[in-house]
Amino acid sequence: MSSDARINNEPGFILHTYPFKETSVVAEVFTRSHGRVALIARGARRPASMLRGLMQPLPRCCCRGSQG
């Protein structure tokens, strides 16, 4: 995996979210250096998840992940 495929603590904005499988969410995020990317927030739809309220459109977030 190349180093530019990794997203580490990149500030971004959530543009759109949609459900993925039973408990996950796919979030379309716009970042300054990577542009528009789709990230999976695993377990974000669980009732006790701390990510549940953060997965709304347009809040500023700090993104981490890798592109595959």
The first five atom37 places (N, CA, C, CB, O) and aatype in JSON, in Angstrom:
{
  "aatype": [12, 15, 15, 3, 0, 1, 9, 2, 2, 6, 14, 7, 13, 9, 10, 8, 16, 18, 14, 13, 11, 6, 16, 15, 19, 19, 0, 6, 19, 13, 16, 1, 15, 8, 7, 1, 19, 0, 10, 9, 0, 1, 7, 0, 1, 1, 14, 0, 15, 12, 10, 1, 7, 10, 12, 5, 14, 10, 14, 1, 4, 4, 4, 1, 7, 15, 5, 7],
  "atom_mask": [
    [1, 1, 1, 1, 1],
    [1, 1, 1, 1, 1],
    [1, 1, 1, 1, 1],
    [1, 1, 1, 1, 1],
    [1, 1, 1, 1, 1],
    [1, 1, 1, 1, 1],
    [1, 1, 1, 1, 1],
    [1, 1, 1, 1, 1],
    [1, 1, 1, 1, 1],
    [1, 1, 1, 1, 1],
    [1, 1, 1, 1, 1],
    [1, 1, 1, 0, 1],
    [1, 1, 1, 1, 1],
    [1, 1, 1, 1, 1],
    [1, 1, 1, 1, 1],
    [1, 1, 1, 1, 1],
    [1, 1, 1, 1, 1],
    [1, 1, 1, 1, 1],
    [1, 1, 1, 1, 1],
    [1, 1, 1, 1, 1],
    [1, 1, 1, 1, 1],
    [1, 1, 1, 1, 1],
    [1, 1, 1, 1, 1],
    [1, 1, 1, 1, 1],
    [1, 1, 1, 1, 1],
    [1, 1, 1, 1, 1],
    [1, 1, 1, 1, 1],
    [1, 1, 1, 1, 1],
    [1, 1, 1, 1, 1],
    [1, 1, 1, 1, 1],
    [1, 1, 1, 1, 1],
    [1, 1, 1, 1, 1],
    [1, 1, 1, 1, 1],
    [1, 1, 1, 1, 1],
    [1, 1, 1, 0, 1],
    [1, 1, 1, 1, 1],
    [1, 1, 1, 1, 1],
    [1, 1, 1, 1, 1],
    [1, 1, 1, 1, 1],
    [1, 1, 1, 1, 1],
    [1, 1, 1, 1, 1],
    [1, 1, 1, 1, 1],
    [1, 1, 1, 0, 1],
    [1, 1, 1, 1, 1],
    [1, 1, 1, 1, 1],
    [1, 1, 1, 1, 1],
    [1, 1, 1, 1, 1],
    [1, 1, 1, 1, 1],
    [1, 1, 1, 1, 1],
    [1, 1, 1, 1, 1],
    [1, 1, 1, 1, 1],
    [1, 1, 1, 1, 1],
    [1, 1, 1, 0, 1],
    [1, 1, 1, 1, 1],
    [1, 1, 1, 1, 1],
    [1, 1, 1, 1, 1],
    [1, 1, 1, 1, 1],
    [1, 1, 1, 1, 1],
    [1, 1, 1, 1, 1],
    [1, 1, 1, 1, 1],
    [1, 1, 1, 1, 1],
    [1, 1, 1, 1, 1],
    [1, 1, 1, 1, 1],
    [1, 1, 1, 1, 1],
    [1, 1, 1, 0, 1],
    [1, 1, 1, 1, 1],
    [1, 1, 1, 1, 1],
    [1, 1, 1, 0, 1]
  ],
  "atom_positions": [
    [[0.85, -1.17, 0.0], [0.0, 0.0, 0.0], [0.89, 1.23, 0.0], [-0.96, 0.0, 1.22], [1.82, 1.33, 0.8]],
    [[0.62, 2.16, -0.88], [1.42, 3.37, -0.96], [1.01, 4.33, 0.15], [1.28, 4.04, -2.34], [-0.09, 4.24, 0.7]],
    [[1.92, 5.25, 0.48], [1.66, 6.15, 1.6], [0.58, 7.18, 1.28], [2.93, 6.86, 1.98], [-0.08, 7.67, 2.2]],
    [[0.37, 7.52, -0.01], [-0.65, 8.5, -0.34], [-2.05, 7.9, -0.37], [-0.34, 9.13, -1.69], [-3.02, 8.65, -0.52]],
    [[-2.2, 6.59, -0.22], [-3.52, 5.96, -0.15], [-4.06, 5.99, 1.28], [-3.45, 4.52, -0.65], [-5.21, 5.62, 1.5]],
    [[-3.26, 6.43, 2.23], [-3.64, 6.47, 3.64], [-4.14, 7.86, 3.99], [-2.46, 6.07, 4.54], [-3.55, 8.85, 3.57]],
    [[-5.22, 7.93, 4.76], [-5.75, 9.2, 5.25], [-5.57, 9.22, 6.75], [-7.27, 9.39, 4.85], [-6.2, 8.43, 7.46]],
    [[-4.71, 10.1, 7.25], [-4.42, 10.16, 8.69], [-4.76, 11.53, 9.25], [-2.96, 9.83, 8.96], [-4.14, 12.52, 8.88]],
    [[-5.74, 11.58, 10.14], [-6.13, 12.8, 10.84], [-6.32, 13.98, 9.9], [-5.11, 13.15, 11.89], [-5.82, 15.08, 10.15]],
    [[-7.02, 13.75, 8.83], [-7.29, 14.77, 7.81], [-8.62, 15.45, 8.13], [-7.32, 14.14, 6.39], [-9.63, 14.77, 8.27]],
    [[-8.64, 16.78, 8.26], [-9.93, 17.44, 8.49], [-10.8, 17.36, 7.25], [-9.72, 18.9, 8.89], [-10.31, 17.46, 6.13]],
    [[-12.09, 17.19, 7.44], [-13.0, 17.08, 6.31], [-14.43, 17.36, 6.73], [0.0, 0.0, 0.0], [-14.72, 17.59, 7.9]],
    [[-15.33, 17.34, 5.75], [-16.75, 17.57, 5.97], [-17.54, 16.4, 5.43], [-17.21, 18.9, 5.31], [-17.28, 15.93, 4.32]],
    [[-18.52, 15.93, 6.19], [-19.38, 14.84, 5.75], [-20.42, 15.42, 4.8], [-20.06, 14.12, 6.97], [-21.18, 16.32, 5.17]],
    [[-20.45, 14.9, 3.58], [-21.39, 15.38, 2.58], [-22.68, 14.57, 2.57], [-20.76, 15.34, 1.21], [-23.77, 15.13, 2.46]],
    [[-22.56, 13.24, 2.69], [-23.72, 12.36, 2.56], [-23.42, 11.05, 3.26], [-24.08, 12.11, 1.07], [-22.27, 10.59, 3.26]],
    [[-24.43, 10.45, 3.87], [-24.26, 9.13, 4.48], [-25.38, 8.22, 4.01], [-24.26, 9.23, 6.03], [-26.48, 8.68, 3.7]],
    [[-25.09, 6.93, 3.95], [-26.12, 5.94, 3.65], [-25.75, 4.63, 4.33], [-26.28, 5.74, 2.12], [-24.57, 4.35, 4.53]],
    [[-26.77, 3.83, 4.69], [-26.52, 2.59, 5.45], [-25.75, 1.56, 4.63], [-27.83, 1.99, 5.92], [-25.87, 1.48, 3.41]],
    [[-24.94, 0.78, 5.35], [-24.17, -0.28, 4.74], [-24.23, -1.48, 5.68], [-22.69, 0.16, 4.47], [-23.8, -1.39, 6.83]],
    [[-24.75, -2.59, 5.2], [-24.97, -3.79, 6.0], [-25.86, -3.48, 7.19], [-23.62, -4.37, 6.48], [-26.74, -2.63, 7.09]],
    [[-25.65, -4.15, 8.33], [-26.57, -3.99, 9.46], [-26.21, -2.84, 10.38], [-26.6, -5.25, 10.25], [-27.11, -2.12, 10.83]],
    [[-24.94, -2.63, 10.67], [-24.58, -1.64, 11.67], [-23.62, -0.57, 11.17], [-23.98, -2.31, 12.85], [-23.22, 0.29, 11.95]],
    [[-23.25, -0.6, 9.91], [-22.25, 0.35, 9.4], [-22.89, 1.42, 8.54], [-21.19, -0.38, 8.6], [-24.03, 1.31, 8.11]],
    [[-22.11, 2.48, 8.29], [-22.53, 3.61, 7.48], [-21.41, 3.94, 6.5], [-22.89, 4.84, 8.36], [-20.24, 3.94, 6.88]],
    [[-21.76, 4.22, 5.25], [-20.81, 4.76, 4.28], [-20.98, 6.26, 4.3], [-21.02, 4.15, 2.84], [-22.08, 6.77, 4.09]],
    [[-19.9, 6.98, 4.54], [-19.94, 8.44, 4.6], [-19.12, 9.0, 3.45], [-19.4, 8.97, 5.96], [-17.94, 8.67, 3.3]],
    [[-19.73, 9.85, 2.63], [-19.03, 10.58, 1.59], [-18.44, 11.82, 2.27], [-19.98, 10.97, 0.38], [-19.17, 12.67, 2.77]],
    [[-17.11, 11.9, 2.28], [-16.41, 12.97, 3.0], [-15.57, 13.76, 2.01], [-15.52, 12.39, 4.14], [-14.95, 13.19, 1.11]],
    [[-15.55, 15.07, 2.17], [-14.71, 15.93, 1.34], [-13.54, 16.42, 2.18], [-15.52, 17.12, 0.75], [-13.74, 17.06, 3.21]],
    [[-12.31, 16.12, 1.74], [-11.11, 16.58, 2.42], [-10.31, 17.46, 1.48], [-10.26, 15.38, 2.91], [-10.47, 17.39, 0.26]],
    [[-9.46, 18.29, 2.04], [-8.68, 19.22, 1.23], [-7.67, 18.52, 0.34], [-7.97, 20.21, 2.13], [-7.55, 18.85, -0.84]],
    [[-6.95, 17.56, 0.87], [-5.88, 16.94, 0.09], [-6.32, 15.73, -0.73], [-4.78, 16.52, 1.01], [-5.67, 15.4, -1.72]],
    [[-7.41, 15.05, -0.33], [-7.85, 13.85, -1.04], [-9.13, 14.06, -1.85], [-8.06, 12.73, -0.06], [-9.52, 13.18, -2.62]],
    [[-9.79, 15.19, -1.68], [-11.05, 15.44, -2.39], [-12.19, 14.66, -1.77], [0.0, 0.0, 0.0], [-12.26, 14.48, -0.56]],
    [[-13.1, 14.19, -2.63], [-14.27, 13.44, -2.15], [-13.92, 11.96, -2.06], [-15.49, 13.66, -3.1], [-13.54, 11.34, -3.05]],
    [[-14.06, 11.4, -0.87], [-13.78, 9.99, -0.64], [-14.94, 9.36, 0.12], [-12.44, 9.81, 0.14], [-15.65, 10.04, 0.87]],
    [[-15.12, 8.08, -0.06], [-16.13, 7.32, 0.67], [-15.43, 6.52, 1.76], [-16.94, 6.37, -0.29], [-14.49, 5.77, 1.48]],
    [[-15.88, 6.68, 2.99], [-15.31, 5.97, 4.13], [-16.4, 5.17, 4.82], [-14.64, 6.96, 5.13], [-17.56, 5.59, 4.84]],
    [[-16.03, 4.04, 5.38], [-16.99, 3.2, 6.11], [-16.79, 3.42, 7.6], [-16.82, 1.69, 5.74], [-15.68, 3.26, 8.12]],
    [[-17.87, 3.78, 8.28], [-17.85, 3.91, 9.74], [-18.5, 2.65, 10.3], [-18.61, 5.22, 10.23], [-19.72, 2.53, 10.34]],
    [[-17.67, 1.71, 10.71], [-18.18, 0.43, 11.17], [-18.81, 0.57, 12.55], [-17.05, -0.62, 11.21], [-18.23, 1.16, 13.46]],
    [[-20.0, 0.03, 12.7], [-20.72, 0.05, 13.97], [-21.39, 1.38, 14.29], [0.0, 0.0, 0.0], [-21.85, 1.57, 15.42]],
    [[-21.46, 2.29, 13.34], [-22.01, 3.63, 13.61], [-23.52, 3.62, 13.78], [-21.64, 4.56, 12.49], [-24.07, 4.59, 14.31]],
    [[-24.22, 2.58, 13.36], [-25.68, 2.51, 13.49], [-26.13, 1.74, 14.72], [-26.27, 1.89, 12.25], [-27.33, 1.55, 14.9]],
    [[-25.22, 1.29, 15.54], [-25.61, 0.6, 16.77], [-26.25, 1.59, 17.74], [-24.38, -0.09, 17.43], [-25.88, 2.76, 17.75]],
    [[-27.19, 1.14, 18.54], [-27.87, 2.07, 19.46], [-26.93, 2.76, 20.45], [-28.92, 1.32, 20.23], [-27.17, 3.91, 20.81]],
    [[-25.89, 2.1, 20.89], [-24.99, 2.68, 21.89], [-23.73, 3.29, 21.27], [-24.59, 1.62, 22.91], [-22.78, 3.59, 21.99]],
    [[-23.71, 3.48, 19.96], [-22.52, 3.99, 19.29], [-22.34, 5.48, 19.54], [-22.59, 3.71, 17.8], [-23.31, 6.25, 19.47]],
    [[-21.1, 5.9, 19.82], [-20.8, 7.32, 19.99], [-20.73, 8.02, 18.63], [-19.48, 7.49, 20.75], [-20.81, 9.25, 18.58]],
    [[-20.58, 7.28, 17.55], [-20.52, 7.87, 16.21], [-21.9, 8.18, 15.64], [-19.78, 6.96, 15.28], [-22.01, 8.89, 14.64]],
    [[-22.93, 7.66, 16.26], [-24.28, 7.76, 15.71], [-24.71, 9.22, 15.46], [-25.27, 7.1, 16.65], [-25.26, 9.51, 14.4]],
    [[-24.47, 10.1, 16.37], [-24.84, 11.5, 16.21], [-23.89, 12.3, 15.35], [0.0, 0.0, 0.0], [-24.25, 13.37, 14.86]],
    [[-22.69, 11.8, 15.14], [-21.7, 12.51, 14.34], [-21.84, 12.26, 12.85], [-20.32, 12.13, 14.79], [-21.19, 12.94, 12.05]],
    [[-22.65, 11.31, 12.46], [-22.77, 10.93, 11.05], [-23.83, 11.72, 10.3], [-23.08, 9.46, 10.95], [-24.42, 11.21, 9.35]],
    [[-24.08, 12.95, 10.71], [-25.02, 13.83, 10.03], [-24.26, 14.66, 9.0], [-25.77, 14.74, 11.04], [-23.07, 14.91, 9.18]],
    [[-24.91, 15.1, 7.91], [-24.22, 15.9, 6.9], [-23.73, 17.24, 7.44], [-25.13, 16.13, 5.73], [-24.38, 17.87, 8.28]],
    [[-22.6, 17.65, 6.95], [-21.91, 18.92, 7.15], [-21.19, 19.17, 8.46], [-22.86, 19.95, 7.0], [-20.65, 20.27, 8.61]],
    [[-21.12, 18.27, 9.42], [-20.24, 18.58, 10.54], [-18.79, 18.36, 10.13], [-20.6, 17.72, 11.77], [-18.48, 17.49, 9.32]],
    [[-17.92, 19.16, 10.71], [-16.5, 19.0, 10.45], [-16.01, 17.79, 11.24], [-15.7, 20.28, 10.83], [-16.37, 17.62, 12.4]],
    [[-15.2, 16.98, 10.61], [-14.73, 15.77, 11.27], [-13.25, 15.58, 10.98], [-15.53, 14.54, 10.81], [-12.68, 16.24, 10.11]],
    [[-12.64, 14.68, 11.71], [-11.25, 14.32, 11.51], [-11.25, 12.88, 10.99], [-10.41, 14.46, 12.84], [-11.7, 11.96, 11.68]],
    [[-10.74, 12.68, 9.77], [-10.84, 11.39, 9.08], [-9.56, 10.58, 9.19], [-11.2, 11.61, 7.62], [-8.45, 11.12, 9.12]],
    [[-9.73, 9.28, 9.35], [-8.63, 8.34, 9.3], [-9.08, 7.13, 8.52], [-8.14, 7.93, 10.73], [-10.23, 6.7, 8.66]],
    [[-8.22, 6.58, 7.71], [-8.6, 5.39, 6.95], [-7.61, 5.11, 5.84], [0.0, 0.0, 0.0], [-6.56, 5.74, 5.75]],
    [[-7.96, 4.16, 5.0], [-7.12, 3.84, 3.86], [-8.01, 3.56, 2.66], [-6.21, 2.62, 4.15], [-9.14, 3.09, 2.81]],
    [[-7.5, 3.86, 1.5], [-8.23, 3.62, 0.27], [-7.75, 2.31, -0.33], [-8.05, 4.78, -0.72], [-6.54, 2.05, -0.38]],
    [[-8.68, 1.49, -0.78], [-8.28, 0.19, -1.29], [-8.7, -0.11, -2.66], [0.0, 0.0, 0.0], [-8.41, -1.18, -3.19]]
  ]
}
